[in-house]
Amino acid sequence: MGEFIDIFIGRQPIFNRNMEVVAYELLFRGNTQDNHAMIIGGDAASAQVMMNVFGEMGLDEVLGNHKGYINFTEGLLLREYQPFFPKKTVVIEVLEDVAVTPQLIDSLSRLKEQGFTIALDDYIFNPELLPLERFADIVKVEIQAVGPKQLIEHSQRLKAKDIKLLAEKVETREQFEFCAKLGFDYFQGYFFARPKIIQGRRLPNNKMTMLELLANVYNPDIDMHQLSDIIGKDVSLSQKLLKFVAESSGVGVQISSIHDAVLRFGLNRLKSWASMLVLSGVDDKPVELFTTALTRAKFCELVGGRLGRYSKDSYFTVGLFSCLDAVMDTELSVLLDKLGLDNAIHDALLEQTGDLGLVLKVVKGLEQGQTDFVLPDNMSASELSALYLEAMRFAEAIDLG
């Protein structure tokens, strides 16, 4: 199974007017030496924070009875999923660099309808962000970037909308007292406390199992027992799921099996969870690799459905596993020897022979912009291009940033 991997979370307290801790902002950290955010993709950083807190360290250890504020990039906000994390615990921080689009407005509307608390982060009263204020429960004001005149003007305006105010980057008692007089509710900054790094450990993620789970949760014909089987064969995934379900089901709820946990979690949350797992936990692989695998898998399935010589599952498997050597850093022949796949699938992947191999050749040709590949029976180049676009849309619906 491999050795345990060290994981880290930055945790900065948020105080009320009585200087009592009421919440924590949770921040991505890569080690214990550098108490600053490492420069990685924003989506990946937020995903790692969520997976480490909710799937590994546990809510009680990191947050106790407090809420956790987590940064959400535009990419995460625009994903159409039911978030897997508990709405009573997480405050969704909308970052200041988001683009106000109809898609973003729709996403925030759905999150509000589901009962999530929304905060606008590093708010400096940019007029372009005004449409977001109607979704905000909390506005975090970066007081170092806003003068006293603006603070007075806008704090009164926002308080009139019944929005709670949080002063960020409070570094002196004078700043704290000034904001408190203006009616600010919460405070955060070095005057109170610097972020503290919390360290934990997790089992390494099984890349192949995660890829299999990600592909199957988006299969419209999936059976929940199949998902239970995929998760159940991996100790790390099983442990993560059970912890999530236990923490979101309330006190006294007993989970009888992995399948019971899968049913309680539900398919929509499993989609969200599987996406976050890949984004956060396939530690050394670009997300584009998984997008390619899923595009190939869907294309092969669509073409296979027209040809009908093998099951659609066989075509899907050929496309999905065509990137397996890159995912696993192992020769494909070595991997396939351990999987016990049908000979036709085995030969298609290694030699690109037979009808299955022909479809794999086609999708690789389309990726490279080729036009001279052999067409499957009774299919035109334009028809194949249309199916490839459909497969790309399928993969983009599972976009991980």
C-alpha positions in Angstrom: 0.0 0.0 0.0 3.0 2.3 0.5 4.1 4.6 3.2 2.0 7.3 4.8 2.2 10.8 3.2 2.5 13.9 5.4 -0.2 16.5 4.8 -0.6 20.1 6.1 -3.2 22.7 6.6 -2.8 26.4 7.5 -5.4 27.5 10.0 -5.9 31.2 10.9 -8.5 32.1 13.6 -11.3 34.5 13.1 -12.5 36.5 16.1 -15.6 38.3 17.2 -15.8 41.7 18.9 -15.1 40.1 22.2 -11.9 38.6 20.8 -13.3 35.1 21.0 -12.5 32.6 18.2 -15.6 31.9 16.2 -14.2 30.3 13.0 -11.0 29.5 11.2 -9.8 30.2 7.7 -8.3 27.1 6.2 -5.3 27.6 3.9 -3.2 25.4 1.7 0.3 24.6 2.9 2.8 22.3 1.5 5.1 21.8 4.5 5.7 23.0 8.1 8.7 25.3 7.2 7.0 27.8 4.9 3.9 29.4 6.5 2.9 31.0 3.2 0.7 29.8 0.4 2.6 27.8 -2.1 2.0 28.7 -5.7 0.0 25.9 -7.2 -3.3 26.0 -9.1 -6.0 27.6 -7.1 -8.5 24.8 -7.8 -6.0 22.2 -6.7 -5.1 24.1 -3.5 -8.7 24.4 -2.4 -9.3 20.8 -3.3 -6.4 19.7 -1.2 -7.6 21.8 1.8 -11.0 20.1 1.6 -9.8 16.6 1.2 -7.2 16.9 3.9 -9.7 18.4 6.4 -12.8 16.4 5.7 -11.3 13.1 4.5 -8.1 12.8 6.5 -7.6 14.9 9.6 -11.3 15.2 10.6 -13.5 18.2 11.4 -13.2 17.8 15.2 -9.4 17.9 15.1 -9.1 20.9 12.8 -12.2 23.0 13.5 -13.7 21.7 16.8 -17.2 23.3 17.0 -16.2 26.2 14.7 -16.9 27.0 11.1 -14.2 26.7 8.4 -13.7 29.3 5.7 -12.4 27.9 2.4 -11.3 29.8 -0.7 -13.3 28.9 -3.8 -11.9 29.8 -7.2 -14.1 30.6 -10.1 -13.4 27.1 -11.5 -14.7 25.4 -8.5 -17.8 27.6 -8.2 -18.8 27.0 -11.8 -18.8 23.2 -11.5 -22.3 21.8 -11.5 -22.3 19.5 -8.5 -23.8 19.1 -5.1 -20.9 19.8 -2.7 -20.0 16.9 -0.6 -18.9 18.9 2.4 -21.3 19.9 5.3 -23.1 23.2 4.8 -23.3 23.9 8.5 -19.5 23.8 8.8 -18.1 25.4 5.6 -18.2 29.0 4.6 -17.6 29.4 0.9 -15.2 32.3 0.2 -15.7 33.7 -3.2 -12.3 35.1 -4.3 -12.0 38.6 -5.5 -10.8 37.8 -9.0 -13.9 36.0 -10.1 -15.7 37.1 -13.3 -19.3 38.1 -12.7 -21.1 36.0 -15.3 -24.5 34.5 -15.6 -23.0 31.1 -14.9 -21.4 32.4 -11.7 -24.7 34.0 -10.6 -26.5 30.7 -11.3 -24.0 28.8 -9.3 -24.2 31.1 -6.3 -28.0 31.0 -6.4 -27.9 27.2 -6.2 -25.4 27.2 -3.3 -27.6 29.7 -1.4 -30.7 27.5 -2.1 -28.9 24.6 -0.6 -28.2 26.6 2.5 -24.5 27.3 2.2 -23.0 30.4 3.9 -21.2 32.6 1.3 -18.5 35.2 2.0 -16.9 37.6 -0.4 -13.2 37.5 0.1 -10.7 40.4 0.0 -13.5 42.8 -0.9 -12.4 46.3 -1.9 -15.7 47.6 -3.2 -15.1 47.0 -6.9 -18.3 48.1 -8.6 -18.1 45.1 -11.0 -18.6 42.8 -8.0 -21.8 44.6 -6.7 -24.1 41.9 -8.2 -22.5 39.4 -5.8 -23.5 41.3 -2.7 -27.1 39.9 -2.8 -25.7 36.4 -2.2 -23.3 37.4 0.5 -23.9 36.5 4.2 -20.4 37.9 5.0 -18.1 40.4 3.3 -14.4 40.2 4.2 -12.9 43.7 3.8 -9.2 44.0 3.2 -8.7 47.1 5.4 -5.1 47.7 4.3 -6.4 48.3 0.7 -9.3 50.5 1.7 -9.1 54.0 3.2 -11.0 55.2 6.3 -13.5 57.2 4.2 -14.4 54.1 2.1 -14.6 51.9 5.1 -17.1 54.3 6.8 -19.2 54.7 3.6 -19.4 51.0 2.6 -19.7 49.5 6.0 -22.9 51.5 6.6 -24.2 50.5 3.2 -23.5 46.8 3.7 -24.8 46.7 7.3 -28.0 48.1 5.9 -28.3 45.0 3.8 -27.9 42.8 6.9 -24.5 41.6 5.7 -22.0 40.6 8.4 -18.6 42.4 8.1 -15.2 40.8 8.6 -12.1 43.0 8.8 -9.1 41.3 7.2 -5.4 42.0 7.8 -5.9 43.7 11.1 -2.4 44.4 12.4 -2.8 47.0 15.2 -5.2 47.6 18.1 -6.1 51.0 16.6 -7.3 49.2 13.4 -9.3 46.8 15.5 -11.0 49.5 17.5 -11.7 51.6 14.5 -13.4 48.7 12.7 -15.3 47.7 15.8 -16.7 51.2 16.1 -17.9 51.0 12.5 -19.9 47.9 13.4 -17.6 45.1 12.0 -18.6 41.7 13.4 -15.5 39.6 12.8 -11.8 40.2 12.7 -8.7 38.4 11.3 -5.1 39.4 11.1 -1.6 39.3 12.7 -2.8 41.5 15.6 -4.7 38.5 16.8 -2.8 35.5 15.5 -0.7 34.2 12.5 -1.8 31.1 10.7 -0.9 27.9 12.5 0.2 24.8 10.5 -1.5 21.6 11.4 0.1 18.4 10.3 -1.5 15.0 9.6 -0.9 11.9 7.5 -2.8 10.1 4.8 -2.6 6.9 2.9 -1.3 7.2 -0.7 -4.0 7.4 -3.3 -4.4 4.4 -5.7 -4.3 6.2 -9.0 -6.0 3.4 -11.0 -8.9 3.1 -8.5 -9.4 6.9 -8.5 -9.5 7.0 -12.3 -11.9 4.0 -12.4 -14.2 5.7 -9.8 -14.1 9.0 -11.7 -15.1 7.4 -14.9 -17.9 5.3 -13.4 -19.7 8.0 -11.4 -20.4 9.8 -14.7 -21.7 6.7 -16.4 -25.5 7.3 -16.8 -26.1 3.6 -16.5 -24.0 3.0 -13.4 -25.3 0.8 -10.7 -24.6 2.0 -7.1 -23.4 -1.5 -6.2 -20.6 -1.1 -8.8 -19.5 2.1 -7.2 -19.5 0.4 -3.8 -17.3 -2.3 -5.2 -14.8 0.1 -6.6 -14.5 2.1 -3.4 -14.6 -1.1 -1.2 -11.5 -2.6 -2.9 -9.3 0.4 -1.8 -8.6 0.9 1.9 -7.7 4.6 1.5 -10.9 5.5 -0.5 -13.1 3.5 1.9 -11.6 5.2 4.9 -12.1 8.7 3.3 -15.7 8.0 2.4 -16.7 6.5 5.8 -15.2 9.6 7.5 -17.1 12.0 5.2 -20.4 10.2 5.7 -20.0 9.8 9.5 -19.3 13.5 9.9 -22.2 14.6 7.7 -24.8 12.2 9.0 -25.0 13.4 12.6 -24.5 11.9 16.0 -25.7 8.3 16.5 -26.0 7.3 12.9 -24.5 3.9 12.3 -23.1 2.9 8.9 -23.5 -0.8 8.2 -21.3 -1.2 5.1 -19.4 0.6 2.3 -22.6 0.3 0.2 -24.6 1.9 3.0 -22.2 4.8 3.0 -22.4 5.1 -0.8 -26.2 5.3 -0.7 -26.2 7.8 2.1 -23.7 10.0 0.3 -25.6 9.9 -3.0 -24.5 10.0 -6.6 -24.3 13.8 -6.9 -22.0 14.2 -4.0 -20.0 11.2 -5.2 -19.3 13.0 -8.4 -18.1 16.1 -6.6 -16.0 13.9 -4.2 -14.4 11.9 -7.0 -13.5 15.0 -8.9 -11.9 16.5 -5.8 -10.0 13.3 -5.1 -8.4 13.4 -8.5 -7.7 17.1 -8.4 -6.1 16.9 -4.9 -4.7 13.5 -4.6 -3.1 12.3 -7.8 -0.1 14.0 -6.5 2.2 14.2 -9.5 0.0 14.1 -12.6 -1.6 16.9 -14.6 -5.3 17.0 -14.7 -5.2 17.1 -18.5 -4.0 13.5 -18.5 -7.2 12.4 -16.9 -9.3 14.6 -19.3 -7.6 12.9 -22.2 -8.3 9.4 -20.8 -12.0 10.3 -20.2 -12.3 11.8 -23.7 -10.8 8.7 -25.3 -13.0 6.4 -23.2 -16.2 8.3 -24.2 -15.3 8.5 -27.8 -14.5 4.8 -28.0 -17.8 4.0 -26.3 -19.8 6.2 -28.7 -18.2 4.7 -31.8 -18.5 1.3 -30.4 -22.2 1.8 -29.9 -22.6 2.4 -33.6 -20.4 -0.6 -34.6 -21.9 -3.0 -32.1 -19.2 -5.7 -32.3 -18.3 -5.6 -28.7 -20.0 -4.2 -25.6 -19.9 -0.4 -25.1 -18.1 -1.2 -21.8 -15.2 -2.9 -23.7 -14.8 0.2 -26.0 -14.9 2.5 -23.0 -12.3 0.4 -21.2 -9.9 0.5 -24.1 -10.1 4.3 -24.2 -9.8 4.8 -20.5 -6.8 2.5 -20.0 -5.0 3.8 -23.1 -3.4 6.4 -20.7 -2.8 4.0 -17.9 1.0 3.7 -18.4 1.4 7.5 -18.0 -0.8 7.6 -14.9 1.0 4.7 -13.2 4.5 5.4 -14.5 4.8 1.7 -15.5 5.0 -0.1 -18.9 1.5 -0.7 -20.2 2.3 -4.4 -20.8 3.3 -4.9 -17.2 0.0 -3.3 -16.0 -2.2 -5.2 -18.3 -0.7 -8.5 -17.3 -2.0 -7.8 -13.8 -5.6 -6.8 -14.8 -6.8 -10.0 -16.5 -8.5 -8.2 -19.3 -10.2 -9.8 -22.3 -7.7 -10.7 -25.0 -9.3 -8.4 -27.5 -8.9 -5.4 -25.1 -5.4 -6.5 -24.2 -4.4 -6.6 -27.9 -6.2 -3.3 -28.7 -4.2 -1.5 -26.0 -0.8 -3.0 -26.8 -1.0 -3.5 -30.6 -4.0 -1.4 -31.6 -5.3 -4.4 -33.5 -8.9 -5.6 -34.1 -12.0 -3.5 -34.1 -11.3 -2.1 -30.6 -7.8 -1.2 -31.7 -9.1 0.5 -34.8 -11.3 2.9 -32.7 -8.4 3.7 -30.4 -6.3 4.5 -33.5 -9.0 6.9 -34.7 -9.2 8.8 -31.4 -5.4 9.2 -31.3 -5.5 10.4 -34.8 -8.1 13.0 -34.1 -6.1 14.2 -31.1 -3.1 14.8 -33.4 -5.1 16.4 -36.2 -4.6 13.6 -38.6 -6.9 12.9 -41.5 -5.5 9.8 -43.0 -6.6 7.2 -40.5 -8.7 4.2 -41.5 -12.4 4.9 -40.9 -14.5 2.3 -39.1 -17.2 0.6 -41.3 -20.0 2.8 -42.5 -18.8 5.9 -40.6 -17.7 9.2 -42.2 -15.0 11.6 -41.0 -17.6 14.2 -40.2 -19.6 11.8 -38.1 -16.4 10.8 -36.1 -15.5 14.5 -35.6 -19.0 15.1 -34.2 -18.7 12.1 -31.8 -15.2 13.4 -30.7 -16.7 16.8 -29.8 -19.4 15.0 -27.8 -16.7 13.0 -26.0 -14.8 16.2 -25.2 -18.0 17.8 -23.8 -18.4 14.7 -21.6 -14.8 15.1 -20.3 -15.2 18.9 -19.8 -18.3 18.3 -17.7 -15.9 16.6 -15.3 -13.4 19.4 -15.7 -10.9 19.5 -12.8 -9.3 22.8 -13.6 
